[in-house]
């Protein structure tokens, strides 16, 4: 039995944050009914056509759910939504500020009718404060949370290469819903969850925020090198290959100097004898490292790093990641269905004992509309009428 079997989630969601949360609920066994706009669906469906004609964003975050095409503004929608929510344990929404309240689906209204419901709203900045009505997209929240100010090179700030604000909000929504369901088992009461992209990403910004607030200046942008730990980042070998390495403490630095650089005395050089000293003399230390590594091939550098028990990695592209031997060795790949045919999918990283995650197909738009409505008691004639009226 999967942990969330018997739990029903109704999701009025779009793009990444909401779907990323509900997909993981589905993988733990919950039934997720995703409400989409008839005709176009979740806007993430149209982002690209790279995965057998489907959007890479959409197939990533939307497997294992049921797609119900419903125009929530249509007069007939309110009755359908009420039937759905009467059976639901969780309601997740990440629409624009104020949208669910205008539909009568705000937390106060829904929980008054369904006190056991776990209501989860995901927004950019939350329902209160000066930014309550402000539209929020991932890059813009990265800006507001200061992520770009500490990411990139000294000359140019950069965004993260993945939608980290959306992912952070999705993860805190997922974990908060689990906590709310556990509490409900003990108290019988539902919950109202107010998750914001800004606050979720803000939690992830703890290190640079503390560093700046108490140190007087933000960590410098340092490209692929760590902002404050030295050496930590990429170094070029003599054959042109790049190796990333990380030295975390004085014991490791001593081994690094002795075995990798073959220059044990460097560990006691006053310029490099402590972490703050290495940070202050980053350029000089990098020069010493590059002088040695330039005489070695990338393979030889890795051999020395492994001999010294120094953490290291090669810079992989997406092709190398997709074919990574560690994923293959741990059987992390599965096949899931989709409207374009079977596609590869990484298993979720729960790794619970005696548990196999649910990994069902990515749904076509409205694929489950008629079965869900029939389950709610609508006759075939009524469903045909709703389709003719444009409600579904």
C-alpha positions in Angstrom: 0.0 0.0 0.0 1.3 3.4 -0.9 1.3 6.0 1.9 -1.4 8.3 0.3 -3.7 5.7 -1.1 -7.3 6.8 -0.5 -6.4 10.5 -0.5 -8.0 12.6 -3.3 -6.4 15.9 -4.4 -8.2 18.4 -6.6 -5.7 20.8 -8.3 -6.5 24.0 -9.9 -2.9 24.5 -10.9 -0.6 25.6 -13.7 3.0 25.7 -14.9 5.5 24.3 -12.3 5.0 25.0 -8.6 1.5 23.4 -8.2 2.1 20.5 -10.5 5.5 19.7 -9.0 3.8 19.4 -5.6 0.8 17.3 -6.7 2.9 15.0 -8.9 4.8 13.9 -5.8 1.5 13.4 -3.9 0.4 11.2 -6.8 3.6 9.2 -6.7 2.9 8.5 -3.0 -0.5 7.1 -4.0 -2.9 10.0 -4.0 -5.5 10.5 -6.7 -4.8 13.9 -8.3 -7.6 15.4 -10.4 -6.1 18.3 -12.4 -8.5 20.9 -13.7 -7.5 22.4 -17.0 -8.9 25.1 -19.3 -10.8 23.4 -22.2 -9.0 23.8 -25.6 -5.6 24.9 -24.3 -5.1 23.4 -20.9 -2.2 24.2 -18.6 -0.1 26.9 -20.3 3.0 24.7 -19.7 1.7 22.3 -22.3 2.6 24.9 -25.0 6.1 25.8 -23.8 7.9 23.5 -26.3 7.4 20.4 -28.4 10.7 18.5 -27.6 9.4 15.3 -26.0 7.7 13.4 -28.8 5.7 16.6 -29.6 5.0 17.5 -26.0 6.4 20.1 -23.6 9.4 19.1 -21.5 8.1 21.2 -18.6 4.7 19.5 -18.7 5.8 15.9 -19.0 8.3 16.5 -16.1 5.6 17.7 -13.6 2.3 16.1 -14.7 2.6 12.3 -14.8 0.2 10.2 -12.8 -2.7 12.7 -12.6 -6.1 12.8 -14.2 -6.9 15.7 -16.6 -10.4 17.2 -16.2 -11.1 19.9 -18.8 -13.5 22.4 -17.2 -14.1 26.1 -17.7 -14.3 27.2 -14.1 -16.0 30.5 -15.1 -18.9 28.7 -16.8 -22.1 28.8 -14.8 -22.3 25.0 -14.8 -18.8 24.7 -13.3 -19.7 25.6 -9.7 -21.8 22.5 -9.2 -19.2 20.2 -10.6 -16.5 21.8 -8.5 -18.6 21.5 -5.3 -19.1 17.8 -6.0 -15.4 17.3 -6.5 -14.4 19.2 -3.4 -17.0 17.4 -1.3 -15.0 14.2 -2.0 -11.5 15.8 -1.8 -9.0 15.7 1.0 -6.7 18.3 -0.5 -7.2 21.3 -2.7 -4.2 22.9 -4.4 -4.3 26.1 -6.4 -1.7 28.5 -7.8 -3.7 30.9 -9.8 -3.2 34.6 -10.0 -3.8 36.6 -6.8 -7.5 36.8 -6.0 -8.7 34.4 -8.7 -9.9 31.6 -6.5 -11.7 34.0 -4.2 -13.6 35.3 -7.1 -14.6 31.7 -7.9 -15.8 31.1 -4.4 -12.9 28.7 -3.8 -10.9 30.7 -1.3 -9.7 29.1 1.9 -12.3 30.7 4.2 -15.2 29.8 2.0 -14.1 26.2 1.2 -13.0 25.3 4.7 -16.3 26.6 6.2 -18.1 24.0 4.0 -15.4 21.3 4.3 -13.6 21.6 7.6 -11.5 18.5 7.0 -10.1 19.9 3.7 -6.4 20.7 3.4 -6.4 23.9 1.4 -3.1 24.9 -0.2 -2.6 28.2 -2.0 0.7 28.8 -3.8 1.5 32.4 -4.8 4.3 34.7 -5.5 4.3 36.8 -2.4 1.3 35.8 -0.3 -2.2 37.2 0.2 -1.0 40.1 2.4 1.7 42.8 2.4 2.6 45.4 -0.3 3.4 42.7 -2.9 0.1 40.7 -2.4 -1.3 41.6 -5.8 2.0 41.5 -7.7 2.4 38.9 -10.5 5.2 36.6 -10.0 7.2 34.4 -12.3 10.3 32.3 -11.4 13.0 34.7 -12.8 11.3 37.7 -11.2 11.2 36.0 -7.8 14.8 35.0 -8.2 15.5 38.7 -8.6 13.4 39.8 -5.6 15.0 37.2 -3.4 18.5 38.3 -4.3 19.6 35.1 -6.0 20.8 36.8 -9.2 22.9 39.2 -7.1 25.1 36.3 -5.8 25.0 34.1 -9.0 27.1 34.6 -12.1 30.4 36.3 -12.6 31.8 39.5 -11.2 30.7 41.2 -14.5 27.2 39.8 -14.9 24.6 38.4 -12.7 22.9 35.2 -13.9 19.6 33.3 -13.2 19.7 29.7 -12.1 19.4 27.3 -15.0 16.3 25.7 -13.5 13.1 27.3 -12.1 14.3 27.2 -8.5 11.6 29.5 -7.1 8.9 27.3 -8.5 10.6 24.1 -7.3 11.2 25.5 -3.8 7.5 26.5 -3.5 6.4 23.1 -4.9 8.6 21.3 -2.4 7.4 23.3 0.6 3.8 22.8 -0.6 4.3 19.0 -0.8 5.9 18.7 2.6 3.4 21.0 4.2 0.5 19.0 2.8 2.0 15.8 4.2 2.3 17.5 7.6 -1.3 18.8 7.4 -2.6 15.3 6.5 -0.7 13.8 9.4 -2.1 16.4 11.8 -5.6 15.8 10.5 -5.3 12.1 11.4 -4.7 13.2 15.0 -7.2 16.1 15.3 -9.8 15.6 12.5 -9.2 19.2 11.4 -8.1 20.3 7.9 -5.7 23.2 7.4 -5.0 26.3 5.4 -1.6 26.5 3.8 -0.2 29.7 2.4 3.0 28.9 0.5 4.9 31.6 -1.4 7.6 31.4 -4.0 9.4 34.4 -2.4 9.5 32.9 1.1 10.4 29.4 -0.1 13.3 30.7 -2.2 14.2 33.1 0.7 14.8 30.1 2.9 17.2 28.7 0.4 19.1 32.1 0.4 20.0 31.7 4.1 23.8 31.5 3.6 24.3 34.6 1.5 21.7 36.5 3.5 23.4 35.8 6.8 26.8 36.5 5.3 25.7 39.9 4.0 23.6 40.9 7.1 26.3 40.1 9.6 29.4 40.5 7.5 28.6 43.8 5.9 28.9 42.7 2.3 27.3 40.0 0.1 29.4 37.0 -1.0 31.1 38.0 -4.3 29.8 36.5 -7.6 32.5 34.0 -8.5 31.2 32.1 -11.5 31.4 28.3 -11.0 33.7 28.8 -8.0 32.3 28.9 -4.5 31.8 32.4 -3.2 33.7 31.9 0.1 35.3 28.4 0.2 38.6 28.1 -1.6 39.5 25.9 -3.5 36.0 24.9 -4.6 35.2 24.9 -8.3 36.6 24.2 -11.7 40.3 23.9 -12.7 41.7 23.1 -16.1 44.0 20.2 -16.7 46.9 20.2 -19.2 44.8 18.4 -21.9 42.0 21.0 -21.7 39.6 19.0 -19.6 37.9 20.7 -16.6 37.8 19.1 -13.2 35.7 20.5 -10.3 37.1 19.9 -6.8 36.2 20.9 -3.3 38.4 21.2 -0.2 36.3 21.7 2.9 38.7 21.7 5.9 42.3 21.9 6.9 42.8 18.1 6.9 41.6 17.9 3.3 43.8 20.8 2.3 46.9 19.2 3.8 46.2 16.0 1.8 45.4 18.1 -1.3 48.8 19.8 -1.1 50.7 16.7 -0.3 49.2 14.2 -2.8 47.6 16.3 -5.6 50.0 19.2 -5.8 53.0 17.3 -4.4 53.8 20.4 -2.4 53.1 19.6 1.3 54.7 22.9 2.5 51.9 24.9 0.8 49.5 23.7 3.5 51.4 25.7 6.2 52.0 28.8 4.0 50.4 31.7 6.0 48.5 32.8 2.8 46.7 29.5 2.7 46.8 28.0 6.2 43.2 28.7 7.1 39.9 29.0 5.2 39.7 32.8 5.6 43.3 33.1 4.5 42.6 31.0 1.4 39.6 33.1 0.6 41.6 36.3 1.0 44.3 34.9 -1.3 42.2 33.1 -3.8 44.0 34.2 -6.9 47.4 33.2 -5.6 46.2 29.8 -4.5 44.5 29.2 -7.9 47.8 30.1 -9.6 49.6 27.4 -7.5 46.9 24.8 -8.3 46.8 25.6 -12.0 50.6 25.5 -12.3 50.5 21.8 -11.2 47.3 20.7 -12.9 48.5 22.1 -16.2 51.1 19.4 -16.4 48.6 16.6 -15.9 45.7 15.1 -18.0 42.2 15.3 -16.6 42.3 11.6 -15.9 45.6 12.0 -13.9 44.1 14.9 -11.9 41.1 12.7 -11.0 43.4 9.9 -10.0 45.4 12.1 -7.6 42.2 13.6 -6.2 40.8 10.1 -5.6 44.0 9.0 -4.0 43.8 12.0 -1.6 40.1 11.4 -0.9 39.2 14.9 -2.3 35.7 15.3 -3.6 35.7 15.9 -7.4 33.5 15.8 -10.4 33.6 16.3 -14.2 31.4 18.9 -15.9 28.6 16.9 -17.5 26.2 18.1 -20.0 22.6 16.9 -20.2 23.6 14.0 -22.4 26.1 12.8 -19.9 23.6 13.1 -17.1 20.9 11.2 -19.0 23.4 8.4 -19.5 25.0 8.6 -16.1 26.3 5.2 -14.9 25.2 5.9 -11.4 21.5 6.2 -12.5 21.8 3.0 -14.5 23.5 1.1 -11.7 20.7 2.1 -9.2 17.9 1.4 -11.7 16.6 4.9 -11.5 14.8 4.9 -14.9 11.3 3.9 -15.7 9.0 4.2 -18.7 5.7 6.2 -18.5 3.0 6.6 -21.0 2.1 9.9 -22.7 0.0 11.1 -25.6 3.1 11.0 -27.8 4.1 7.4 -26.7 6.2 6.0 -23.9 8.9 8.2 -22.5 11.8 7.8 -20.0 11.3 9.1 -16.6 13.5 9.3 -13.5 12.0 7.5 -10.5 11.2 10.0 -7.6 13.9 10.0 -5.0 11.7 8.9 -2.0 13.5 5.5 -1.7 11.1 4.3 1.0 11.5 0.7 1.9 8.9 -1.7 0.6 7.5 0.9 -1.6 7.1 1.4 -5.4 6.2 4.9 -6.5 3.2 5.4 -8.7 4.4 6.3 -12.2 1.4 6.5 -14.5 1.0 8.3 -17.8 1.2 11.9 -18.6 -2.5 12.7 -19.5 -3.8 14.2 -22.7 -5.8 17.4 -22.1 -9.3 16.4 -20.8 -8.5 12.7 -21.1 -10.4 11.9 -17.9 -13.2 14.5 -18.1 -16.0 12.1 -19.0 -15.1 9.4 -16.6 -14.7 11.8 -13.7 -18.1 13.5 -14.5 -19.8 10.1 -14.8 -18.3 9.2 -11.4 -19.9 12.4 -10.0 -23.3 11.2 -11.1 -23.7 13.0 -14.5 -25.5 11.1 -17.2 -24.1 10.7 -20.7 -26.7 13.2 -22.0 -25.7 15.8 -19.3 -22.0 15.4 -20.2 -22.8 15.8 -23.9 -24.7 19.0 -23.0 -21.8 20.4 -21.0 -19.5 19.7 -23.9 -21.9 21.4 -26.4 -22.1 24.4 -24.0 -18.3 24.8 -23.8 -18.2 24.0 -20.1 -15.9 21.1 -20.7 
